[in-house]
Amino acid sequence: MIFPFTAVVGQEEMKTGLIINVIDPSIGGLLIMGEKGTAKSTAVRALAELLPEMVTVKGCPFNCDPDGILCGGCKDTLKNEEHLHRERKKMRVVELPLGITEDRLVGTLDIEHALRKGEKRFEPGILADANRNFLYVDEVNLLEDHIVDLLLDSAAMGVNTVEREGVSFTHPAKFILVGTMNPEEGDLRPQLLDRFGLSVHVVSIGDKDMRMEILRRKAAFDADPAVFAVGWSAEQKNLAEKIIAAQRSLNDVQLSDDVLEKIVSITAALNLDGHRADIVMMKAARALAAFRQSEVITGADIREAASLSLTHRMKRLPFEAIGGENEKLQAALAEMTP
């Protein structure tokens, strides 16, 4: 039994970052940084119950989108039968173990079978399960470099290609990457850091009443997880329905020139490299507005989107104190026109 998402006390920024990635998966995932015991893993795993259904090709091990990029098997079926059977599957949170091997991540090709039968036999890996789902990496900063490189390749291309002895197999691998880490245990490679659409920094809750409530809920859950879950079922259902409604109304949210100008004025003031920050911030602001059942993006939406989208992309000067990024961001937000 998984602890209910809505029962997690506090950590609203982290929960919001996860929710808007469900609303718009193209935002690009979330990096959650913070000390141990701040509900990072609990919140990510609890997200699974709130995830909506998706339409997939029936029986496809790669969760292919019938109207999107197809694996080789689905392409053959479409060519031979001229149509694809569809089914609905609930999105999942797929976990990537810290000590994972390359073969377990990307999958394996049976070379002997290919040479003997002239047919490709592919054993799917975790990237196959993760296609169109959330891929969760705990302690992401401790991943081995070659695994990070494989994740970067798949994240950039949206496909996973396995090659062995001149035989290759390709399948779609477009996932929403969520990572958790304790900064005290080491930094994250800049190339991977930039692949996270959003980031949040969580800290222990200091409020006495909230800390007591954490203990109450933990004790109740441990005593009877099923009864505890029933007590939160209404809140869970309401939030799930709100997420689905936001998904449906996402494209109705207006992206006016005034909104775009505000976004660009912030990113330009911070001298950020490239345009990924602008794009992610725009998408995050739109998802926030949709979640709040509005067709208009407000200044509050833009400020919250900036906080989620920009902090991990800001360069820290030599000898500059950690946390200086937030001060620069707040200064840029203060200059934003109302």
Secondary structure, 3 states (H helix, E strand, C coil): CCCCHHHCCCCHHHHHHHHHHHHCHHHCCEEEEECCCCCHHHHHHHHHHHCCEEEEECCCCCCCCCCCCCCHHHHHHHHHHCCCCEEEEECCEEEECCCCCHHHHHCEECHHHHHHHCCCCEECCHHHHHCCCEEEEECHHHCCHHHHHHHHHHHHHCEEEEEECCEEEEEECCCEEEEEECHHHCCCCHHHHCCCCEEEEECCCCCHHHHHHHHHHHHHHHHCHHHHHHHCHHHHHHHHHHHHHHHHHHHHCECCHHHHHHHHHHHHHCCCCCCHHHHHHHHHHHHHHHHCCCCECCHHHHHHHHHHHHHHHCCCCCCCCCCHHHHHHHHHHHCCCC
